Amino acid sequence: AWTIGRICELHVRAIPQETFPTLVNGLAEKLLTEKPNVSSQACFALHNLAAAFDADDAAENSGTNALSTYMQGLLNTLLQVADRKDADES
């Protein structure tokens, strides 16, 4: 997950649009199902995706971006992750 996080940080434009849903959903799944260190890296990747879209001028003008579709589910998942018994072990 760390490598994917780095790709999301440094090469987000290289991620093919058709793989984006699989990427986001896969990372979200890892937040709840993996050990804390892997879950933390999946969160790092999602953070990097969000940061990349934060700097996107087109998204600023339209008020939406590629993550908008996933935002409700991601927020619910992140709240669940914060309640994990092992949340402080990463």
BELRAZI-V396137 format. One record per pair of residues at least 12 apart in sequence whose ideal C-beta (glycine too) atoms are under 10 Angstrom apart, sorted by the first residue. I is the first residue (numbers start at 1). J is the second residue. D is the distance in Angstrom with one decimal. If there is no record, write none. Layout:
i;j;d
I;J;D
I;J;D
This chain:
i;j;d
1;26;9.5
1;27;7.5
1;30;6.2
1;31;9.9
1;34;7.7
1;37;8.7
1;38;5.3
1;39;8.2
1;40;8.2
1;41;3.5
1;42;4.8
1;43;8.9
1;44;7.5
1;45;6.2
2;37;9.2
2;38;8.9
2;40;9.2
2;41;4.7
2;42;9.5
2;44;7.2
2;45;8.3
3;41;8.7
3;45;9.1
4;23;7.5
4;26;8.7
4;27;7.2
4;30;9.4
4;41;7.7
4;42;7.9
4;44;8.9
4;45;4.9
4;46;9.9
4;48;9.0
4;49;9.8
5;27;8.8
5;40;9.5
5;41;5.5
5;42;7.7
5;43;8.5
5;44;4.1
5;45;3.7
5;46;8.4
5;47;7.9
5;48;5.7
5;49;9.1
6;41;9.6
6;44;8.7
6;45;8.3
6;48;7.9
7;23;9.4
7;45;7.9
7;48;8.4
7;49;9.9
8;23;8.1
8;27;8.6
8;44;8.2
8;45;4.7
8;46;7.8
8;47;8.3
8;48;3.9
8;49;4.9
8;50;9.2
8;51;8.6
8;52;6.9
9;44;8.2
9;45;8.1
9;47;8.6
9;48;3.9
9;49;8.8
9;51;7.5
9;52;7.6
10;48;8.3
10;52;9.5
11;52;9.5
12;48;7.1
12;49;6.5
12;51;8.8
12;52;4.0
12;53;8.1
12;55;9.8
12;56;9.5
12;66;9.7
13;52;8.0
15;49;8.5
15;52;9.4
15;66;9.5
17;66;7.8
20;49;8.9
20;66;5.9
20;67;9.0
20;69;9.6
20;70;9.2
21;66;9.3
21;69;8.2
21;70;8.0
23;45;8.2
23;46;9.5
23;49;8.1
24;45;9.3
24;46;7.5
24;49;7.2
24;66;8.4
24;67;7.1
24;69;8.6
24;70;5.0
24;73;8.9
24;74;7.5
25;70;7.6
25;73;8.3
25;74;9.7
26;42;8.3
26;45;9.5
27;39;9.8
27;41;9.1
27;42;4.5
27;43;8.1
27;44;9.4
27;45;5.3
27;46;5.4
27;49;8.1
27;70;9.7
27;74;8.9
27;77;9.5
28;42;7.7
28;43;9.7
28;46;7.4
28;70;7.4
28;73;6.6
28;74;5.9
28;76;9.4
28;77;5.0
28;78;8.7
28;81;9.5
29;42;8.3
29;77;8.4
30;42;3.9
30;43;8.8
30;45;8.8
30;46;9.6
30;77;9.9
30;81;10.0
31;43;6.3
31;46;7.9
31;74;8.7
31;77;5.4
31;78;7.0
31;80;7.8
31;81;4.8
31;84;8.8
32;77;6.4
32;78;9.9
32;80;6.1
32;81;6.4
32;84;7.7
35;86;7.8
35;89;8.2
35;90;8.7
36;81;9.5
36;84;7.6
36;85;10.0
36;86;5.0
36;87;7.1
36;88;8.1
36;89;4.2
36;90;4.2
37;89;7.9
37;90;5.4
38;90;8.8
39;81;6.5
39;84;7.7
39;86;8.6
39;87;8.6
39;89;9.4
39;90;6.8
40;81;9.4
40;87;9.5
40;89;9.0
40;90;3.6
41;90;8.5
42;77;10.0
42;81;9.2
43;77;9.8
43;78;7.6
43;81;7.3
43;90;8.6
44;90;9.8
46;67;8.5
46;70;9.2
46;74;6.7
46;77;9.3
46;78;8.2
49;65;9.5
49;66;8.2
49;67;6.3
49;70;9.5
49;74;9.7
50;65;8.9
50;67;6.1
50;71;9.3
50;74;8.8
52;65;9.1
52;66;9.4
52;67;9.3
53;65;4.1
53;66;6.5
53;67;5.7
53;68;8.8
54;67;9.7
